[in-house]
Amino acid sequence: MAYSPQRTRALQGLTVAAVVLFAIALYLALFWVGPERTQGEVQRVFYVHLGSFLGAFLSFTATVVAGIAYLRTRNAKWDTLGLASVEIGLGLSAITVITGMTWAKPIWNTWWTWDPRLTSVAIMWLAYAAYLMLRSGIEDPERQRRFAAVYGIIAFASVLFTIIIVRIRPDTIHPVVAGPTQADPTGSFDVTDRIRDTLFFNLFTFAVITAVLIWHRIRLENLVQRVSRRKMEVLAEL
C-alpha cells in the first residue's frame, strides 16, 4: 500500500500535537497541580499510571475491532491494525505496571503484592504477550491472521476482568478513582478541582498518543511487508 501524502501530513500534524499535549500534561502534573493532601508528591505518578492504562485499554479494544473486521472481510489491513494495537498496548501496560510499582513502594511499603487488581494486570499482560508468541508460531499467513484475530477477541476478557475486579472484590487494596467499590482501598486520594482537571487532561493526552503510536506502527508494518515482498521478487528473479 502506497503512502498517501495527505495521510502522511495528517500523521505528522497529529504527532506534533501529541508531543505538545504530552509536554503540557507533564507541566500540569509536575508543577501546576499541588501535592495531594495525604500522599504528597508521589501521587503525581497516578496521572501517567491512569493515562497509560487508558491507552492500553484503547489499544486492546482496537484489537477486538480489528479481529472482528478481519474475520468478516479477510482483509489483511485489519490484521495489521490488530498486531499494531497489541504491541502498543503491551508497551503501555508495562508503563502502567512500572508506575504502579513506583507509587506502591512509598504508599504500601512494597514494590509488588499479589492484590487481585495487580494480579489481573499481570495476567492481562501475559495474555497479550502470548498473542505475539502465537503469531510467531504459525508460518501460514492466512492461518496466522485468523488465529490471531480470534485470540485477540478472546484475550479482551482479561482487560474487562482487570477493570471489574476492583469493584467486586472486597479484599483489594488498590484505590478506585471513579465508580463504586466493595473494598476499603489503601492509598485513595481526594480529587480536588486541579487534580481532576490534570487527570482528565492526561487521559485525553494518552488517548491521542495511543492513536499516534498505533498509526506509526501500522506504517512501519506496511513498510516491512513491502520490503519482504520486494526481497522475494528479487530472489525469484535470480
NORGI-V820775 format. One record per residue. N is the residue number from 0. PSI is psi in whole degrees, 0 to 359 (none if undefined). Layout:
n->N psi->PSI
n->N psi->PSI
//
This chain:
n->0 psi->122
n->1 psi->146
n->2 psi->137
n->3 psi->131
n->4 psi->324
n->5 psi->317
n->6 psi->323
n->7 psi->315
n->8 psi->322
n->9 psi->318
n->10 psi->319
n->11 psi->317
n->12 psi->319
n->13 psi->326
n->14 psi->316
n->15 psi->317
n->16 psi->320
n->17 psi->320
n->18 psi->316
n->19 psi->315
n->20 psi->319
n->21 psi->321
n->22 psi->318
n->23 psi->318
n->24 psi->319
n->25 psi->319
n->26 psi->315
n->27 psi->315
n->28 psi->326
n->29 psi->333
n->30 psi->318
n->31 psi->312
n->32 psi->138
n->33 psi->172
n->34 psi->145
n->35 psi->149
n->36 psi->317
n->37 psi->325
n->38 psi->336
n->39 psi->216
n->40 psi->330
n->41 psi->340
n->42 psi->338
n->43 psi->335
n->44 psi->332
n->45 psi->333
n->46 psi->317
n->47 psi->322
n->48 psi->309
n->49 psi->323
n->50 psi->316
n->51 psi->326
n->52 psi->320
n->53 psi->317
n->54 psi->318
n->55 psi->318
n->56 psi->315
n->57 psi->321
n->58 psi->313
n->59 psi->331
n->60 psi->319
n->61 psi->327
n->62 psi->319
n->63 psi->312
n->64 psi->316
n->65 psi->320
n->66 psi->314
n->67 psi->316
n->68 psi->321
n->69 psi->317
n->70 psi->332
n->71 psi->324
n->72 psi->337
n->73 psi->27
n->74 psi->125
n->75 psi->339
n->76 psi->329
n->77 psi->326
n->78 psi->321
n->79 psi->318
n->80 psi->317
n->81 psi->315
n->82 psi->312
n->83 psi->318
n->84 psi->320
n->85 psi->316
n->86 psi->317
n->87 psi->319
n->88 psi->321
n->89 psi->318
n->90 psi->316
n->91 psi->325
n->92 psi->321
n->93 psi->320
n->94 psi->320
n->95 psi->314
n->96 psi->316
n->97 psi->314
n->98 psi->326
n->99 psi->319
n->100 psi->322
n->101 psi->321
n->102 psi->322
n->103 psi->327
n->104 psi->308
n->105 psi->336
n->106 psi->315
n->107 psi->354
n->108 psi->29
n->109 psi->148
n->110 psi->328
n->111 psi->142
n->112 psi->147
n->113 psi->53
n->114 psi->148
n->115 psi->320
n->116 psi->314
n->117 psi->321
n->118 psi->320
n->119 psi->325
n->120 psi->319
n->121 psi->318
n->122 psi->318
n->123 psi->314
n->124 psi->315
n->125 psi->324
n->126 psi->319
n->127 psi->336
n->128 psi->324
n->129 psi->332
n->130 psi->314
n->131 psi->324
n->132 psi->321
n->133 psi->315
n->134 psi->316
n->135 psi->341
n->136 psi->358
n->137 psi->122
n->138 psi->324
n->139 psi->121
n->140 psi->318
n->141 psi->316
n->142 psi->322
n->143 psi->313
n->144 psi->320
n->145 psi->314
n->146 psi->321
n->147 psi->321
n->148 psi->314
n->149 psi->315
n->150 psi->321
n->151 psi->326
n->152 psi->314
n->153 psi->321
n->154 psi->341
n->155 psi->342
n->156 psi->327
n->157 psi->329
n->158 psi->313
n->159 psi->321
n->160 psi->320
n->161 psi->323
n->162 psi->320
n->163 psi->328
n->164 psi->322
n->165 psi->349
n->166 psi->349
n->167 psi->343
n->168 psi->124
n->169 psi->351
n->170 psi->6
n->171 psi->145
n->172 psi->3
n->173 psi->130
n->174 psi->150
n->175 psi->116
n->176 psi->322
n->177 psi->142
n->178 psi->166
n->179 psi->159
n->180 psi->149
n->181 psi->357
n->182 psi->173
n->183 psi->84
n->184 psi->153
n->185 psi->114
n->186 psi->15
n->187 psi->159
n->188 psi->157
n->189 psi->128
n->190 psi->95
n->191 psi->175
n->192 psi->316
n->193 psi->320
n->194 psi->316
n->195 psi->312
n->196 psi->318
n->197 psi->320
n->198 psi->312
n->199 psi->322
n->200 psi->320
n->201 psi->322
n->202 psi->316
n->203 psi->317
n->204 psi->315
n->205 psi->331
n->206 psi->317
n->207 psi->315
n->208 psi->319
n->209 psi->314
n->210 psi->318
n->211 psi->314
n->212 psi->317
n->213 psi->318
n->214 psi->315
n->215 psi->320
n->216 psi->324
n->217 psi->314
n->218 psi->321
n->219 psi->317
n->220 psi->320
n->221 psi->320
n->222 psi->316
n->223 psi->317
n->224 psi->321
n->225 psi->318
n->226 psi->319
n->227 psi->318
n->228 psi->320
n->229 psi->322
n->230 psi->317
n->231 psi->322
n->232 psi->319
n->233 psi->317
n->234 psi->325
n->235 psi->333
n->236 psi->342
n->237 psi->none
//
